[in-house]
Amino acid sequence: MEQNPILDLFKLTNEDAQMIVVGTIFIYALYFALRSALFNPLLRHVEEREGVTAGALHTAGQMRQKAQALRQRYDEGMLQARIAANKERSEVVGQAKVAANAVVAEAESLAAKELQAGRQGIGAALQGAYARAETEAKVLADTLTAKVDSQLTVH
């Protein structure tokens, strides 16, 4: 039997070459058999998972955008509510100050009237006291004069 020069290079026999050819054919046959039974379903499953993952990522991105828009609307609403509340508080405080000033002014007016009435009452009481004191002084002077006269005439 004649040897192939390539087989001589690797020190292979014809049987080894036949085994290589048969093994290669077997590997190709096994590959094609497993491709339709195992590899294709596995690749389809991986592609489906990638599609689901991509869809989920897209949905998550949309939800994130919606959440950011809602957050922005919420923040804007809260800002507007705070501004309105501060404005209303300022108005209420202003009205309270006006009301307080009115109450204080009324109290001052009433106090001034009562003070004036008290002063007039005290003035009238003083006039009455002066008049009584003057009358009593005249009566006392007349009484003393009469006593002094009666004692001087008796002696």
C-alpha positions as CSV (number, residue, x, y, z in Angstrom):
1,M,0.0,0.0,0.0
2,E,1.2,3.3,-0.9
3,Q,1.4,6.1,1.6
4,N,0.1,9.6,1.0
5,P,2.9,12.2,1.4
6,I,0.8,14.3,3.8
7,L,0.3,11.3,6.0
8,D,4.1,10.7,6.0
9,L,4.6,14.2,7.2
10,F,2.5,13.5,10.4
11,K,3.5,9.9,10.6
12,L,-0.1,8.8,10.1
13,T,-1.3,5.6,8.6
14,N,-4.1,5.1,6.1
15,E,-6.3,3.9,8.9
16,D,-5.6,7.1,10.8
17,A,-6.6,9.1,7.8
18,Q,-9.8,7.1,7.5
19,M,-10.6,7.8,11.1
20,I,-10.0,11.5,10.6
21,V,-12.4,11.6,7.7
22,V,-15.0,9.5,9.5
23,G,-14.6,11.6,12.6
24,T,-15.0,14.8,10.6
25,I,-18.1,13.5,8.9
26,F,-19.5,12.4,12.3
27,I,-18.8,15.8,13.8
28,Y,-20.6,17.5,10.9
29,A,-23.5,15.1,11.1
30,L,-23.7,15.6,14.9
31,Y,-23.5,19.4,14.4
32,F,-26.4,19.5,11.9
33,A,-28.4,17.1,14.0
34,L,-27.9,19.2,17.2
35,R,-28.3,22.5,15.4
36,S,-32.0,21.9,14.6
37,A,-32.7,20.0,17.9
38,L,-30.6,22.0,20.4
39,F,-28.8,25.1,19.0
40,N,-31.7,26.7,17.1
41,P,-34.1,26.5,20.0
42,L,-31.4,27.8,22.3
43,L,-30.6,30.7,20.0
44,R,-34.3,31.4,19.6
45,H,-34.7,31.5,23.4
46,V,-31.7,33.8,23.8
47,E,-33.0,36.1,21.1
48,E,-36.5,36.1,22.8
49,R,-34.8,36.9,26.1
50,E,-32.9,39.7,24.4
51,G,-36.1,41.0,22.9
52,V,-37.9,40.8,26.2
53,T,-35.0,42.5,28.0
54,A,-34.9,45.3,25.3
55,G,-38.6,45.7,25.6
56,A,-38.4,45.9,29.4
57,L,-35.6,48.4,29.1
58,H,-37.6,50.5,26.7
59,T,-40.7,50.3,29.0
60,A,-38.5,51.2,32.0
61,G,-37.1,54.2,30.1
62,Q,-40.6,55.3,29.3
63,M,-41.7,54.8,32.9
64,R,-38.7,56.8,34.1
65,Q,-39.6,59.6,31.8
66,K,-43.2,59.6,32.9
67,A,-42.0,59.5,36.6
68,Q,-39.7,62.5,35.9
69,A,-42.5,64.4,34.3
70,L,-44.8,63.6,37.2
71,R,-42.2,64.6,39.7
72,Q,-41.6,67.9,37.8
73,R,-45.4,68.6,37.7
74,Y,-45.6,67.7,41.5
75,D,-42.6,70.0,42.3
76,E,-44.2,72.8,40.2
77,G,-47.5,72.3,41.9
78,M,-45.9,72.3,45.3
79,L,-44.1,75.5,44.5
80,Q,-47.3,77.1,43.3
81,A,-49.1,75.9,46.5
82,R,-46.3,77.3,48.7
83,I,-46.4,80.6,46.8
84,A,-50.2,80.8,47.2
85,A,-50.0,79.8,50.9
86,N,-47.3,82.4,51.6
87,K,-49.4,85.0,49.8
88,E,-52.5,84.1,51.7
89,R,-50.6,84.0,55.0
90,S,-49.2,87.5,54.2
91,E,-52.8,88.7,53.5
92,V,-54.1,87.2,56.7
93,V,-51.2,88.7,58.7
94,G,-51.8,92.1,57.1
95,Q,-55.5,91.8,58.0
96,A,-54.6,90.8,61.5
97,K,-52.3,93.7,61.9
98,V,-55.0,96.1,60.6
99,A,-57.5,94.6,63.0
100,A,-55.0,94.7,65.9
101,N,-54.2,98.4,65.1
102,A,-58.0,99.1,65.0
103,V,-58.4,97.4,68.4
104,V,-55.5,99.3,69.9
105,A,-56.7,102.6,68.5
106,E,-60.2,101.9,69.9
107,A,-58.7,101.0,73.3
108,E,-56.5,104.1,73.3
109,S,-59.6,106.2,72.4
110,L,-61.7,104.6,75.2
111,A,-58.8,105.0,77.6
112,A,-58.4,108.7,76.7
113,K,-62.1,109.3,77.1
114,E,-62.1,107.5,80.5
115,L,-59.0,109.5,81.5
116,Q,-60.7,112.7,80.5
117,A,-63.8,111.7,82.4
118,G,-61.7,110.7,85.4
119,R,-59.9,114.1,85.3
120,Q,-63.2,115.9,85.0
121,G,-64.5,113.9,87.9
122,I,-61.4,114.6,90.0
123,G,-61.6,118.3,89.0
124,A,-65.3,118.4,90.1
125,A,-64.5,116.6,93.3
126,L,-61.6,119.0,94.0
127,Q,-64.0,122.0,93.3
128,G,-66.5,120.4,95.7
129,A,-63.8,119.7,98.3
130,Y,-62.5,123.3,98.0
131,A,-66.1,124.6,98.3
132,R,-66.8,122.5,101.4
133,A,-63.4,123.4,102.9
134,E,-64.2,127.1,102.3
135,T,-67.7,126.7,103.8
136,E,-66.3,124.7,106.7
137,A,-63.5,127.3,107.1
138,K,-66.1,130.1,107.2
139,V,-68.3,128.2,109.7
140,L,-65.2,127.4,111.8
141,A,-64.0,131.0,111.6
142,D,-67.5,132.2,112.6
143,T,-67.6,129.7,115.5
144,L,-64.1,130.8,116.6
145,T,-65.0,134.4,116.3
146,A,-68.2,133.9,118.3
147,K,-66.3,132.0,121.0
148,V,-63.5,134.6,121.1
149,D,-66.1,137.4,121.3
150,S,-68.1,135.6,124.0
151,Q,-65.0,135.2,126.1
152,L,-63.9,138.7,125.6
153,T,-67.3,140.2,126.5
154,V,-67.5,138.1,129.6
155,H,-64.3,139.4,131.1
